[in-house]
Amino acid sequence: MRKGLISLLVALALIAVGCGRLQVAGTERVAIGRAYTVDPQIEWSAASQGNRDVWTVDGLTLQAVHFIKGVRKGWTLLGNRGAQNDEWPTFDPGMTPHESLEFIVASLSRFGLANVEPYGLRPQPFGQAQGFRFDFDFLYPDGLEGRGLAAGAVIDDRLQLILYVGARQHYFPEYLDEVEAIIASIENGADAEGPGNVVLHE
Amino acid sequence: MYKYLPALMLTILCTACGAPATREELPDAVPGYTPDKSTDEAGLWMHMDLMEEQIKTSGQLVRDPELNRYVRDVACRVTGPYCGDLRVYIMRVPHFNASMAPNGVLLVWTGLLLRATNEAQLAYVLSHEAGHYLRRHSLQMWRDTERKSSLFTVLNVIGATIGVPGYAYDIAQLSAIGGTLKFSRDSEREADRLGYELSTVAGYDPRQAPLLWEALVKESEADDDSEPWIFFSTHPHTKERIATLSKLAEQAARNSGDDALGEERYAKALAPWRGMFLRDELQQRRFGRAEVLLDRLIASGRGLGELYYYQGELYRLRRADGDQEKAQQAYRQALRYQDAPPETHRELGAVYMQSGAAQQARAAFQRYLQLRPEAEDREMIRAYMEQLS
């Protein structure tokens, strides 16, 4: 548990450093791992860490789009942290969308979001794949109200997931339309680069 | 070597923290007591006041007026004239704990509310914590640890401030409210006895205290974690302690009032919340202790439809060999009772769907939508049904 927590903090620190100087261009499609590409719509500050790419405009604590790139069987949401600790939920490709929702919500709770309340689970295309979508409310540990959405699909036995979270007031709605457009722009199986190779532009 | 110095210092300091403390005898707190501003006690209160402000805005704070009123009423019933000095905060944390700060902040975690099966058990735990407050044990420990190491206070403040970032339940920070300092065995014995006296005088059945303790020990034994209860990490649970309480309880049981358990009141107050608390518990994925807990709650005989549903949820989430069949059995058992949540049909449908029983799955999903026509996940359920046809 402690080791996992340190890894998470290091990851967040790396992301925070990265976000200050890297940008995703808004005019070119961006590869998310090997699985799909998206149209970023606008310029985002971005960084890549482990199985996750993170984009933000105003800062990670205010709003962030997380692209979780292919959670495999037995993995936790952010990699294989759970292998040594049963208390971290792990993914199974046989999960129903309801169970995927539970997996995501339980993971978010363990990462520090409180009172995560999901709603509106529904089918939604993920590029050409049949996927799911749900929204959720939560509280940051200091009590600040947050909102989120999750869009995902199981492709080749791996969970591909886009999570958008932000402060309920202003920051989440500020780029909600752009995030919806990003999800709508997903094209699966394009000639994407390897995991972690987000196309970044200085 | 130098890079290990901070860790070494912390180790030395923490070893000192854990050592038995020498107690300084203090007069009991009196109702309405506040310390003189020039004293170290005022400094301790100020520290706790600051943490109380954080508690007030915490995401884990349960703000429901009815539940807060109920828990406060129980606390007031056992503390009598000290009621006005208490400020009760219910924290949505799925672990068994309660703690009392020297400034009157009483934290009650939802994991405790889930595990108590009647008002008498809750009353005993609150009485025990009130015992620490009345005897000013926190101030005793504060002074003792300051004598041992001046750096401890710094460590304490740091620990209380930073908590455990990234972890769902800011347990370290919550524990710091009155609980960071490990009370001496003498203080614990005193709080045990006071807790027993306060709850007995208030008319509660004193035999409930050892019953609750024994139940927690059973959960501990079923848990992979060697020290699963924060409450026990500061409140040693020995067989001697349980035996002592049992003996005291037997002697006093004849004096307890007609409504010594408060079972009906407790069940009514917790009914709107128990499902959420059970969901939080299962989200911890500590299935060993959750299984023991659910067995005990089922044995209590109240709300069986809901309890069997969550037993099914436990097996479904655990995914061990044979759990799918166990989940199915538990859901079917739940549906024998009126209070089974409509979601039981949904989960039963999912089990049928995964086992290839398409017709039964469709029927179960259909029943769920009949009972919850406005269910927020109805689109997904309809998608399942289309897949099954």
Interface residues (C-beta under 8 A of the other chain):
Chain A: L5 L8 L9 L12 D86 E87 W88 P89 D92 G94 T96 P97 H98 E99 E102 V105 A106 S109 R110 F111 G112 L113 A114 N115 Y119 G120 L121 R122 P123 F132 F138 L139 Y140 P141 D142 G143 L144
Chain B: Q54 T57 S58 G59 Q60 L61 R92 G163 V164 P165 G166 Y167 A168 D170 D224 Q283 Q284 R285 R286 F287 L317 R319 R346 A350 M353 Q354 E376 D377 E379 M380 A383 Y384
